[in-house]
Amino acid sequence: MPQSRTNAATPAPLASPKTTARGAMPSSSKQPPATAATLDRLRSKIGALSTTTLKRLESELPWYRSLRPDERAALGLVAQKGIASFVTWYERPASPAWVMNDVFGTAPTELTRSISLQRALQLIRVVVEAVEDQVGDLAGGSDEASLREAVLRYSREVAFAAADVYARAAETRGAWDTRLEALVVDAILRGESSDALRSRIAAVGWKSAGRITVMVGSSPPEPSPSFVAEIRRASSRFADDTLVGIQGERLILVLGGISDQGSAFIRLSELFGPGPVVYGPEAKSLVEASMSAQAAFAGLSAARAWPGAPRPVAANDLWPERVMSGDDAARRDLYKYIYVPLVNAGNGLSETLSSYLSLGHSLEATARELFVHANTVRYRLRRVCDVTGWDPLLPREAFVLQTALVVGRLVAASRPAQERAPTRQ
């Protein structure tokens, strides 16, 4: 390839002093004026140049041949418009007509989705080379150098215009994707379950089929412009999918397919602002993630009642505080997951636990109260841990168990006899 073609394929730096803010050539350009003969030859050769260019696109760009007919036609029209606009620009380099509107104005917006910027620049390079090869025939004598320089200058303008088109398209897509993501997060928080939500979930590119967790906390006081991108990079190490929502002072993360929950929650909690960070229980799908979100927000409201809570803390670890703050979901969970299994297990587990907690966590006092050996008390307390997952020998977990007993008794007393949990010794 001649040296001139190499130059044509490489746009000049953006900091060039001869480029205005909009990329058009200033009126003070030192480009020699075009002669009438050269302009006439250029106008008469537009059709032939367009045909030659389209043939070169077919032969030199394999991806161009694989495009759909409508995409190929649109790109061919861009190439033809570029050649026709060059003639006008060559006649009046300081023309106010902006090449972005003139060349790319007829191209559908969908092209920026199917054609990458790299391919668009490859197309520009082929068009410029096709025109440059004909410079000798188009210009006569002294006009050849001027015409060749004009081709190089014009290629720079078109390259800048292409970059501008793709930058604007990227900004538009980014803004729309952000709004769509915010709608999905808001729908999850409100518990919306509809076909519209499912279509939005598909539109944001969510792929995880299960293991969904919602994590909430305060947002940083002054987040940087790259804050959301930083969250996405950090979450991508642990989760398959992430939705980010910022609602005022609250930061919401919807995480799907988490591989290592312990490390993930600790690492991501560092990106939240000051204060508690709470993650909800795991949901089976994104549509069902509203229960995880509601539990997380209820835990966030009640977390201040437990000054020693870890950061982050599970919403289920805050069951007692959530019950005291009026959370019915926590009350139902304590009854369902602790009280009912404990009563159904029988063997005096609920009575032993109740006595142990009311007698100051004393094994000997509990044994005397129940007329059993202290080892029997130890065995039953171990069984309580096996049945409920909470260890009564640990102060915090004993508090959870005691709250579950209180809640369970109140719920059982308020229900008809046939709905109460069965009791057996």
C-alpha positions in Angstrom: 0.0 0.0 0.0 1.4 3.5 -0.8 2.5 5.7 2.0 -0.4 8.1 1.2 -3.0 5.4 1.9 -1.5 4.7 5.3 -1.9 8.3 6.2 -5.5 8.3 5.0 -6.4 5.5 7.2 -5.1 7.2 10.4 -7.1 10.2 11.7 -5.1 13.2 12.8 -4.9 13.8 16.6 -8.0 15.5 18.2 -5.7 18.2 19.6 -4.9 19.5 16.1 -5.0 23.3 16.1 -6.8 23.3 12.8 -9.8 21.5 14.0 -12.6 23.5 15.5 -14.8 22.4 18.4 -17.3 20.8 16.0 -14.6 19.3 13.8 -15.2 21.5 10.7 -12.3 23.1 8.9 -11.9 26.8 9.9 -12.1 29.4 7.2 -8.5 30.2 7.7 -7.4 26.9 6.2 -4.4 27.1 3.9 -5.9 24.6 1.5 -5.5 26.0 -2.1 -8.8 26.8 -3.8 -10.3 24.2 -6.1 -10.1 24.9 -9.9 -13.3 24.8 -12.0 -11.9 22.0 -14.2 -11.1 19.7 -11.2 -14.5 20.3 -9.7 -16.2 19.4 -13.0 -14.2 16.2 -13.2 -15.1 15.4 -9.6 -18.8 15.9 -10.3 -18.8 13.8 -13.4 -17.0 11.0 -11.7 -19.2 10.7 -8.5 -21.2 7.8 -9.9 -18.1 5.9 -11.1 -16.3 6.5 -7.8 -19.3 5.2 -5.9 -19.5 2.0 -8.0 -15.8 1.4 -7.5 -16.0 2.0 -3.8 -18.9 -0.5 -3.3 -16.9 -3.1 -5.2 -13.9 -2.6 -3.0 -16.1 -2.8 0.1 -17.3 -6.2 -1.1 -13.9 -7.5 -1.9 -11.8 -6.1 1.0 -14.2 -6.3 4.0 -15.4 -9.9 4.7 -17.8 -8.6 7.4 -19.5 -6.3 4.9 -20.4 -9.2 2.7 -22.0 -11.0 5.7 -24.3 -8.1 6.6 -28.1 -8.2 5.9 -29.1 -6.6 2.7 -30.7 -3.6 4.4 -27.5 -3.0 6.5 -25.3 -3.3 3.4 -27.6 -0.9 1.5 -27.4 1.6 4.4 -23.6 1.5 4.6 -23.4 1.7 0.8 -25.5 4.9 1.0 -23.2 6.3 3.7 -20.2 5.7 1.4 -21.9 7.3 -1.6 -23.0 10.3 0.5 -19.4 10.6 1.8 -18.1 10.8 -1.8 -20.7 13.3 -2.9 -20.2 15.4 0.2 -16.5 15.5 -0.5 -17.0 17.4 -3.7 -19.1 20.0 -1.9 -16.6 20.2 0.9 -13.7 20.5 -1.5 -15.3 23.4 -3.2 -16.0 25.3 0.0 -13.8 23.8 2.9 -15.3 26.4 5.3 -18.9 25.5 4.5 -21.1 25.5 7.6 -22.6 22.2 6.5 -21.4 19.7 9.1 -20.2 16.4 7.7 -21.8 14.4 10.5 -25.3 15.4 9.4 -24.4 15.3 5.7 -22.7 11.9 5.6 -24.3 10.0 8.5 -27.6 11.7 8.6 -29.3 9.1 6.3 -27.9 6.1 8.2 -30.4 4.4 10.6 -29.6 4.5 14.3 -29.6 0.7 14.4 -26.3 0.7 12.4 -24.4 1.8 15.5 -25.6 -1.4 17.2 -24.8 -3.8 14.4 -21.6 -2.1 13.1 -18.8 -1.4 15.6 -16.8 1.8 15.5 -13.7 -0.2 14.4 -15.7 -1.5 11.4 -17.0 2.0 10.6 -13.4 3.3 10.5 -12.4 0.4 8.2 -15.2 1.4 5.8 -14.0 5.0 5.9 -10.5 3.8 5.1 -11.6 1.8 2.1 -13.6 4.7 0.7 -10.7 7.1 1.2 -8.3 4.7 -0.6 -10.8 4.3 -3.5 -10.9 8.1 -4.0 -7.2 8.6 -3.5 -6.4 6.0 -6.2 -8.3 8.1 -8.6 -6.7 11.4 -7.7 -4.3 11.3 -10.7 -7.3 11.0 -13.1 -9.5 13.5 -11.3 -6.9 16.3 -10.9 -4.9 17.8 -13.7 -1.3 18.9 -13.2 -0.8 21.2 -10.3 -4.2 20.3 -8.7 -3.1 16.8 -7.9 -1.2 17.7 -4.7 -4.1 20.0 -3.6 -6.7 17.3 -4.2 -4.7 14.6 -2.4 -4.3 16.9 0.6 -8.0 17.6 0.5 -8.8 13.8 0.6 -6.6 13.4 3.7 -8.2 16.4 5.4 -11.7 15.2 4.6 -10.9 11.7 5.8 -10.0 13.2 9.1 -13.3 15.1 9.3 -15.3 12.0 8.5 -13.4 9.9 11.0 -14.1 12.5 13.7 -17.8 12.6 12.6 -18.0 8.8 12.9 -16.5 8.9 16.4 -19.0 11.5 17.3 -21.9 9.5 16.0 -20.9 6.4 18.0 -20.2 8.5 21.1 -23.6 10.0 21.0 -25.2 6.6 20.4 -23.3 5.1 23.3 -24.4 8.0 25.6 -28.0 7.5 24.5 -27.8 3.7 25.1 -26.1 4.2 28.4 -28.8 6.7 29.6 -31.6 4.4 28.5 -30.0 1.3 30.1 -29.6 3.2 33.3 -33.2 4.3 33.3 -34.4 0.7 32.5 -32.2 -0.7 35.2 -33.7 1.8 37.7 -37.2 0.7 36.6 -36.3 -2.9 37.2 -34.9 -2.3 40.6 -37.9 -0.1 41.6 -40.3 -2.9 40.4 -38.4 -5.4 42.5 -38.6 -3.3 45.6 -42.4 -2.8 45.1 -43.0 -6.5 44.6 -44.3 -6.1 41.0 -44.7 -9.4 39.2 -45.9 -9.1 35.7 -45.0 -9.7 32.1 -43.8 -6.2 31.9 -41.2 -6.8 34.6 -40.1 -10.0 32.9 -39.6 -8.2 29.6 -37.6 -5.5 31.4 -35.5 -8.1 33.1 -34.7 -9.6 29.7 -33.9 -6.2 28.3 -31.3 -5.4 30.9 -29.5 -8.7 30.0 -30.1 -10.5 33.2 -29.3 -14.2 32.8 -29.1 -15.7 36.4 -31.9 -18.3 37.0 -31.6 -18.4 40.8 -29.6 -17.5 43.9 -30.8 -13.9 44.0 -29.8 -11.7 46.9 -30.6 -8.0 47.6 -28.1 -5.9 49.5 -28.9 -2.5 50.8 -27.2 0.3 52.7 -26.4 4.0 52.4 -24.7 5.4 49.3 -21.4 7.3 49.7 -21.9 11.0 50.5 -20.2 12.1 47.3 -19.9 9.2 44.9 -17.4 9.7 42.0 -18.6 9.5 38.4 -17.1 6.0 38.1 -18.8 4.8 41.3 -21.4 2.6 39.5 -18.7 1.2 37.2 -16.5 0.4 40.2 -19.4 -1.5 41.8 -20.0 -3.5 38.7 -16.3 -4.4 38.4 -16.2 -5.5 42.0 -19.5 -7.5 41.9 -18.5 -9.2 38.6 -15.8 -11.2 40.6 -18.5 -12.8 42.8 -21.8 -12.6 40.9 -23.0 -13.5 37.5 -25.4 -10.5 37.2 -25.7 -7.3 39.1 -28.4 -4.5 39.1 -27.4 -1.2 40.8 -30.0 1.2 42.1 -29.3 4.5 43.9 -32.4 6.0 45.4 -31.5 9.2 47.2 -29.2 8.2 50.1 -29.8 4.5 49.6 -27.8 2.1 47.5 -29.4 -1.1 46.4 -27.5 -4.1 44.8 -29.4 -7.0 43.3 -26.9 -9.9 42.9 -27.5 -13.1 40.9 -25.6 -16.3 41.0 -23.2 -15.4 43.8 -20.4 -18.0 44.1 -18.9 -17.1 47.5 -21.4 -15.2 49.6 -19.1 -14.6 52.5 -16.3 -12.9 50.5 -18.8 -11.2 48.2 -20.8 -9.5 50.9 -17.8 -8.3 52.8 -16.0 -7.0 49.7 -19.1 -5.2 48.4 -20.0 -3.7 51.8 -16.8 -1.7 51.6 -18.3 0.3 48.6 -21.4 1.4 50.7 -21.5 4.6 52.7 -21.3 4.8 56.5 -23.9 2.9 58.5 -25.3 -0.7 58.5 -25.3 -2.8 55.4 -28.0 -5.6 55.2 -28.5 -8.4 52.7 -31.8 -10.3 52.4 -32.4 -14.0 52.2 -31.8 -15.8 48.9 -34.6 -15.8 46.3 -35.2 -18.3 43.6 -35.7 -15.8 40.8 -35.5 -12.1 40.1 -39.3 -11.9 40.0 -39.4 -13.3 43.6 -36.5 -11.0 44.8 -38.9 -8.5 46.3 -39.2 -10.6 49.5 -35.4 -10.5 49.8 -35.5 -6.7 49.2 -38.2 -6.1 51.8 -36.4 -8.2 54.4 -33.2 -6.3 53.7 -34.9 -2.9 54.1 -36.7 -4.0 57.2 -33.3 -5.1 58.6 -31.7 -1.8 57.6 -34.4 0.1 59.6 -33.9 -2.1 62.6 -30.2 -2.6 62.5 -29.4 0.4 64.7 -31.1 -1.4 67.6 -28.1 -3.8 67.5 -25.0 -1.6 67.9 -22.7 -4.7 67.7 -24.1 -6.0 64.5 -21.5 -7.1 61.9 -21.2 -5.2 58.6 -22.7 -6.6 56.6 -25.4 -8.4 58.5 -28.0 -10.8 57.3 -31.6 -9.7 57.5 -32.5 -12.9 59.3 -30.0 -12.2 62.0 -32.0 -9.2 62.8 -35.3 -11.0 63.4 -35.7 -9.8 67.0 -35.1 -6.2 66.1 -37.4 -6.4 63.1 -40.2 -7.9 65.2 -39.8 -5.1 67.8 -40.0 -2.5 65.0 -43.3 -4.1 63.7 -42.1 -6.3 60.9 -44.8 -8.9 60.3 -42.5 -10.9 58.0 -40.0 -11.4 60.7 -42.7 -12.5 63.1 -43.9 -15.1 60.6 -40.4 -16.3 60.0 -39.6 -16.7 63.7 -42.8 -18.7 64.1 -42.3 -20.8 61.0 -38.6 -21.5 61.1 -37.9 -21.7 64.9 -40.9 -22.1 67.0 -42.8 -24.7 65.0 -39.8 -27.0 64.3 -38.9 -26.7 68.0 -42.3 -27.7 69.2 -42.7 -30.4 66.6 -39.4 -31.9 67.7 -40.9 -32.8 71.1 -38.7 -34.4 73.7 -39.1 -31.4 76.0 -36.9 -29.2 73.8 -39.1 -26.1 74.0 -39.6 -26.5 77.8 -35.9 -27.0 78.4 -35.0 -24.0 76.3 -37.5 -21.8 78.0 -36.3 -22.9 81.5 -32.6 -22.4 80.5 -33.3 -18.9 79.2 -35.4 -17.8 82.1 -33.0 -19.2 84.7 -30.0 -17.1 83.6 -28.5 -19.7 81.2 -27.7 -22.0 84.1 -27.4 -25.7 83.3 -27.6 -26.8 86.9 -30.6 -24.6 87.7 -32.4 -25.8 84.6 -31.7 -29.4 85.6 -33.2 -28.9 89.0 -36.2 -27.1 87.6 -36.9 -30.0 85.2 -35.8 -32.8 87.6 -33.3 -34.1 85.0 -29.5 -34.5 84.9 -27.4 -31.6 83.7 -26.1 -33.8 80.9 -29.7 -34.2 79.7 -30.0 -30.4 79.6 -26.8 -30.2 77.6 -28.1 -32.8 75.1 -31.4 -31.1 74.7 -29.8 -27.7 74.1 -27.6 -29.3 71.4 -30.8 -30.7 69.9 -32.3 -27.2 69.9 -29.3 -26.1 67.8 -29.7 -29.0 65.4 -33.4 -28.4 64.9 -33.4 -24.6 64.6 -29.9 -23.7 63.5 -29.4 -21.3 66.5 -27.2 -22.2 69.4 -28.7 -21.3 72.8 -25.2 -21.3 74.4 -24.3 -18.2 72.4 -25.8 -15.0 73.9 -26.9 -13.4 70.6 -28.4 -16.6 69.3 -30.1 -17.3 72.6 -31.7 -13.8 72.3 -33.1 -14.9 68.9 -34.4 -18.1 70.3 -36.0 -16.3 73.3 -37.7 -13.9 70.9 -39.0 -16.8 68.8 -40.5 -18.4 71.9 -42.3 -15.2 72.8 -43.6 -14.7 69.3 -44.5 -18.3 68.9 -46.6 -18.4 72.0 -48.5 -15.2 71.0 -49.1 -16.6 67.5 -50.2 -20.0 68.7 -52.6 -18.4 71.3 -54.2 -16.3 68.6 -54.9 -19.1 66.3 -57.7 -21.7 66.4 -56.8 -25.0 68.1 -56.7 -26.9 64.8 -54.1 -24.5 63.4 -51.7 -24.5 66.4 -48.5 -26.4 66.2 -48.9 -29.9 67.7 -47.2 -30.5 71.0 -45.9 -33.8 72.3 -43.5 -34.8 75.0 
